[in-house]
């Protein structure tokens, strides 16, 4: 792995986030998923089989196109190859955007505009937000930050480290598939099964790594690393997802709060498992502590990648 590509992509995300003037690859991946879903639905009655074809096709096309673009760029000029590699790598990371979108929710809560806060929250979480109170809004916000610290930052860095932009883009495609079709409702239970399971597989290592890095990050932030470790080991496997519980439980322990509990998804009441202990109430202060925990965790992940890449530096 090229150290400077790893560092450059991370720093570019911190600098630019997800500006509106750039055409993010995820937009095209999403369009491809929608088109293939319609085509497969008209061709195949077996939705499980259609789901496997959908998952395999999106991953193959995304990885293949990324490889082709980089191969052509390499032939054109090394500088062109470097610029395109950096751009593709940068688009797989979502640290600043996660902060920006969650901060909008927190700021609205802070001024007491809960109606607007619920609307802003609905853009970044999958649950119904229409009747959430202040604490529930912030709890949902902290949950999505903790989970997406893994999905949106640590996992992309992990796959950039392992396989450069091609593997990172394949991960991004898998993550997009899961977010679009990986539901357990009537429409996607069969069609999205393969996509959801493949996303689970890709996140097995990054989610656990994120949890461990949160434990370490709690030390310099004067949070509670021992509680983070204890709660992660105790509660992480309670969730229906094999991965989401690790960063969420570690964050809950470090912050001294409880996450999880009842939530509504697509009009259906869901009793999510409780993660953590209610040592502190959930408020704006805990949200800000979560943001600091997110940043330190992500910098630790970057540092780990640089350290492991150093013997192979280019």
C-alpha positions as CSV (number, residue, x, y, z in Angstrom):
1,X,0.0,0.0,0.0
2,X,1.2,3.5,-0.9
3,X,1.5,5.4,2.4
4,X,1.0,8.7,0.7
5,X,-2.2,7.6,-0.9
6,X,-3.6,6.4,2.4
7,X,-2.6,9.7,4.2
8,X,-3.6,11.9,1.2
9,X,-7.1,10.3,0.9
10,X,-7.7,10.8,4.6
11,X,-6.5,14.4,4.7
12,X,-8.4,15.3,1.5
13,X,-11.6,14.0,3.2
14,X,-10.9,16.2,6.3
15,X,-10.3,19.2,4.0
16,X,-13.2,18.8,1.5
17,X,-15.7,16.4,2.9
18,X,-18.3,15.6,0.3
19,X,-18.7,18.8,-1.8
20,X,-21.8,19.1,-4.0
21,X,-19.8,20.1,-7.1
22,X,-18.1,16.7,-7.3
23,X,-19.9,13.7,-8.7
24,X,-19.4,11.1,-6.0
25,X,-19.0,7.5,-7.3
26,X,-21.7,6.3,-4.8
27,X,-24.3,8.2,-6.9
28,X,-23.4,6.0,-9.9
29,X,-23.2,2.9,-7.8
30,X,-26.7,3.7,-6.5
31,X,-28.0,4.3,-10.0
32,X,-26.5,0.9,-11.1
33,X,-28.2,-0.9,-8.2
34,X,-31.6,0.7,-9.0
35,X,-31.3,-0.2,-12.7
36,X,-30.2,-3.8,-12.1
37,X,-32.9,-4.3,-9.5
38,X,-35.6,-3.3,-12.1
39,X,-34.0,-5.5,-14.8
40,X,-33.6,-8.6,-12.6
41,X,-37.1,-8.2,-11.2
42,X,-38.5,-8.4,-14.7
43,X,-36.3,-11.4,-15.6
44,X,-36.2,-13.6,-12.6
45,X,-39.0,-14.9,-10.3
46,X,-36.5,-16.4,-7.8
47,X,-35.7,-13.3,-5.7
48,X,-32.9,-15.0,-3.7
49,X,-31.1,-15.9,-7.0
50,X,-31.8,-12.4,-8.3
51,X,-30.2,-11.0,-5.1
52,X,-27.0,-13.0,-5.7
53,X,-26.9,-11.8,-9.3
54,X,-27.5,-8.2,-8.2
55,X,-24.7,-8.4,-5.5
56,X,-22.2,-10.1,-7.8
57,X,-22.9,-7.8,-10.7
58,X,-22.6,-4.6,-8.8
59,X,-19.3,-5.6,-7.1
60,X,-17.8,-6.9,-10.4
61,X,-18.8,-3.9,-12.4
62,X,-17.6,-1.5,-9.7
63,X,-14.3,-3.2,-9.2
64,X,-13.8,-3.8,-12.9
65,X,-14.4,-0.3,-13.9
66,X,-12.2,1.1,-11.2
67,X,-9.4,-1.2,-12.4
68,X,-9.9,-0.2,-16.0
69,X,-9.9,3.5,-15.3
70,X,-6.7,3.2,-13.2
71,X,-5.0,1.0,-15.9
72,X,-5.8,3.6,-18.6
73,X,-4.6,6.4,-16.3
74,X,-1.3,4.5,-15.7
75,X,-0.7,4.3,-19.4
76,X,-1.5,8.0,-20.0
77,X,0.8,9.4,-17.3
78,X,2.0,8.6,-13.8
79,X,0.6,11.9,-12.6
80,X,-2.8,11.2,-14.0
81,X,-2.7,7.8,-12.3
82,X,-1.8,9.4,-9.0
83,X,-4.5,12.0,-9.2
84,X,-7.3,9.5,-10.1
85,X,-6.1,7.0,-7.5
86,X,-6.2,9.8,-4.8
87,X,-9.6,10.9,-5.9
88,X,-11.1,7.4,-5.8
89,X,-9.5,6.6,-2.5
90,X,-10.7,9.9,-1.0
91,X,-14.3,9.2,-2.1
92,X,-14.4,6.0,0.0
93,X,-13.9,7.9,3.3
94,X,-16.7,9.8,5.0
95,X,-15.3,11.2,8.2
96,X,-16.0,14.9,7.7
97,X,-19.4,14.3,6.1
98,X,-20.4,12.2,9.1
99,X,-19.4,15.0,11.4
100,X,-21.2,17.7,9.3
101,X,-24.5,15.8,9.1
102,X,-24.6,14.8,12.8
103,X,-23.6,18.4,13.8
104,X,-26.6,19.8,12.0
105,X,-28.8,17.6,14.1
106,X,-27.0,18.5,17.3
107,X,-27.2,22.2,16.6
108,X,-30.9,22.0,16.0
109,X,-31.4,20.1,19.3
110,X,-29.3,22.7,21.1
111,X,-31.5,25.6,20.0
112,X,-34.6,23.6,20.8
113,X,-35.8,23.1,17.2
114,X,-36.7,19.4,17.7
115,X,-38.9,19.2,14.6
116,X,-36.1,20.3,12.3
117,X,-33.7,18.1,14.2
118,X,-35.9,15.0,13.5
119,X,-36.0,15.9,9.8
120,X,-32.2,16.3,9.7
121,X,-31.7,13.0,11.6
122,X,-34.0,11.1,9.2
123,X,-31.3,11.8,6.5
124,X,-28.6,9.8,8.3
125,X,-30.5,7.0,10.1
126,X,-32.9,4.3,9.0
127,X,-35.4,4.5,11.8
128,X,-38.5,6.6,11.9
129,X,-37.7,9.9,13.6
130,X,-41.1,11.7,13.7
131,X,-41.8,11.3,17.4
132,X,-38.3,11.2,19.0
133,X,-37.6,13.4,22.0
134,X,-34.3,15.3,22.6
135,X,-32.5,12.4,24.3
136,X,-33.8,9.9,21.7
137,X,-32.6,12.1,18.9
138,X,-29.1,12.4,20.4
139,X,-29.0,8.7,21.2
140,X,-29.8,7.8,17.5
141,X,-27.2,10.3,16.4
142,X,-24.5,8.8,18.7
143,X,-25.4,5.3,17.5
144,X,-25.0,6.2,13.8
145,X,-21.7,8.0,14.5
146,X,-20.3,5.0,16.3
147,X,-21.4,2.5,13.7
148,X,-20.3,4.7,10.8
149,X,-16.9,5.3,12.3
150,X,-16.4,1.7,11.2
151,X,-18.4,1.6,8.0
152,X,-17.4,5.1,6.8
153,X,-13.8,5.5,7.8
154,X,-12.0,2.5,9.4
155,X,-13.3,-0.1,7.0
156,X,-12.4,2.0,3.9
157,X,-9.0,2.6,5.3
158,X,-8.6,-1.1,6.0
159,X,-9.5,-2.0,2.4
160,X,-7.3,0.8,1.0
161,X,-4.5,-0.7,3.0
162,X,-5.2,-4.2,1.7
163,X,-6.0,-3.5,-2.0
164,X,-5.8,0.1,-2.9
165,X,-8.7,2.0,-4.6
166,X,-10.0,-1.1,-6.4
167,X,-10.7,-3.0,-3.2
168,X,-11.9,0.1,-1.3
169,X,-14.4,0.8,-4.1
170,X,-15.6,-2.8,-4.0
171,X,-16.2,-2.3,-0.3
172,X,-18.0,0.9,-0.9
173,X,-20.2,-0.8,-3.5
174,X,-21.0,-3.6,-0.9
175,X,-21.8,-1.0,1.7
176,X,-24.1,0.9,-0.7
177,X,-25.9,-2.4,-1.6
178,X,-26.5,-3.1,2.0
179,X,-27.9,0.4,2.6
180,X,-30.2,0.2,-0.4
181,X,-31.4,-3.4,-0.4
182,X,-30.2,-5.0,2.8
183,X,-33.4,-4.7,4.7
184,X,-35.6,-7.4,6.2
185,X,-38.9,-6.1,5.0
186,X,-41.2,-7.8,2.5
187,X,-39.6,-6.1,-0.5
188,X,-36.0,-6.9,0.3
189,X,-35.9,-9.9,2.7
190,X,-35.0,-12.2,-0.2
191,X,-33.5,-9.9,-2.8
192,X,-31.2,-8.2,-0.3
193,X,-30.0,-11.3,1.6
194,X,-26.8,-11.8,-0.3
195,X,-25.9,-8.1,-0.2
196,X,-26.5,-7.9,3.5
197,X,-24.5,-11.0,4.3
198,X,-21.6,-10.0,2.1
199,X,-21.5,-6.6,3.8
200,X,-21.5,-8.4,7.1
201,X,-18.5,-10.5,5.9
202,X,-16.5,-7.5,4.8
203,X,-17.1,-5.7,8.1
204,X,-16.1,-8.5,10.4
205,X,-12.6,-7.3,10.9
206,X,-13.1,-3.5,10.6
207,X,-15.9,-3.4,13.1
208,X,-13.9,-5.3,15.8
209,X,-10.8,-3.2,15.0
210,X,-12.9,0.0,15.4
211,X,-14.2,-1.2,18.8
212,X,-10.6,-1.9,20.0
213,X,-9.4,1.5,18.7
214,X,-12.2,3.2,20.5
215,X,-11.0,1.6,23.7
216,X,-7.5,3.0,23.1
217,X,-8.9,6.4,22.0
218,X,-10.7,6.7,25.3
219,X,-7.4,7.0,27.2
220,X,-6.2,10.4,25.8
221,X,-9.8,11.8,25.9
222,X,-10.2,11.1,29.6
223,X,-13.2,8.9,28.9
224,X,-13.5,5.4,30.3
225,X,-11.4,2.9,28.4
226,X,-12.0,0.1,30.9
227,X,-15.7,0.4,30.7
228,X,-15.4,0.6,26.9
229,X,-13.6,-2.7,26.8
230,X,-16.0,-4.3,29.4
231,X,-19.1,-3.2,27.7
232,X,-17.8,-4.2,24.2
233,X,-17.0,-7.7,25.4
234,X,-20.3,-8.0,27.3
235,X,-22.8,-6.4,24.9
236,X,-21.4,-6.3,21.4
237,X,-22.9,-9.7,20.4
238,X,-26.4,-8.8,21.6
239,X,-27.2,-7.0,18.3
240,X,-28.8,-8.6,15.3
241,X,-25.9,-7.4,13.2
242,X,-22.7,-9.4,13.8
243,X,-20.7,-6.2,13.5
244,X,-22.6,-3.0,14.6
245,X,-22.5,-3.9,18.2
246,X,-18.7,-3.6,18.6
247,X,-18.2,0.1,17.9
248,X,-21.6,0.9,19.4
249,X,-20.9,-1.0,22.7
250,X,-17.4,0.4,22.9
251,X,-18.7,3.9,22.4
252,X,-21.4,3.4,25.0
253,X,-18.9,2.1,27.6
254,X,-16.4,4.9,26.9
255,X,-19.2,7.6,27.2
256,X,-20.9,6.0,30.2
257,X,-24.3,5.9,28.5
258,X,-26.8,3.4,27.3
259,X,-27.5,2.9,23.6
260,X,-30.2,0.8,21.9
261,X,-33.7,0.3,23.2
262,X,-37.0,0.6,21.4
263,X,-37.1,2.1,17.9
264,X,-39.5,2.3,15.0
265,X,-38.4,1.1,11.5
266,X,-40.8,1.5,8.6
267,X,-43.7,1.7,11.0
268,X,-42.8,-1.4,12.9
269,X,-41.7,-1.3,16.6
270,X,-38.3,-2.9,17.1
271,X,-36.8,-3.6,20.6
272,X,-33.1,-3.2,20.1
273,X,-30.8,-4.6,22.8
274,X,-29.5,-2.3,25.4
275,X,-25.7,-1.6,25.1
276,X,-23.9,0.0,28.0
277,X,-24.8,1.2,31.5
278,X,-26.8,4.4,32.4
279,X,-24.0,6.1,34.3
280,X,-24.6,9.4,32.5
281,X,-27.5,11.0,30.7
282,X,-27.4,11.5,27.0
283,X,-27.0,15.2,26.1
284,X,-25.1,17.6,23.9
285,X,-22.0,17.1,26.0
286,X,-22.1,13.3,25.3
287,X,-22.6,14.0,21.6
288,X,-19.5,16.2,21.5
289,X,-17.5,13.5,23.4
290,X,-18.6,11.0,20.8
291,X,-17.3,13.3,18.0
292,X,-13.9,13.5,19.8
293,X,-13.9,9.8,20.2
294,X,-14.7,9.4,16.5
295,X,-11.8,11.6,15.4
296,X,-9.2,10.1,17.7
297,X,-10.3,6.6,16.7
298,X,-10.0,7.4,13.0
299,X,-6.5,9.0,13.4
300,X,-5.4,5.9,15.3
301,X,-6.7,3.7,12.4
302,X,-4.7,5.9,9.9
303,X,-1.6,5.7,12.1
304,X,-1.9,1.9,12.3
305,X,-2.2,1.7,8.5
306,X,0.9,4.0,8.0
307,X,2.8,1.9,10.6
308,X,2.0,-1.4,8.9
309,X,2.6,0.1,5.4
310,X,6.0,1.6,6.3
311,X,8.1,-1.5,5.4
312,X,6.4,-1.6,2.0
313,X,6.5,2.2,1.3
314,X,6.7,3.3,-2.3
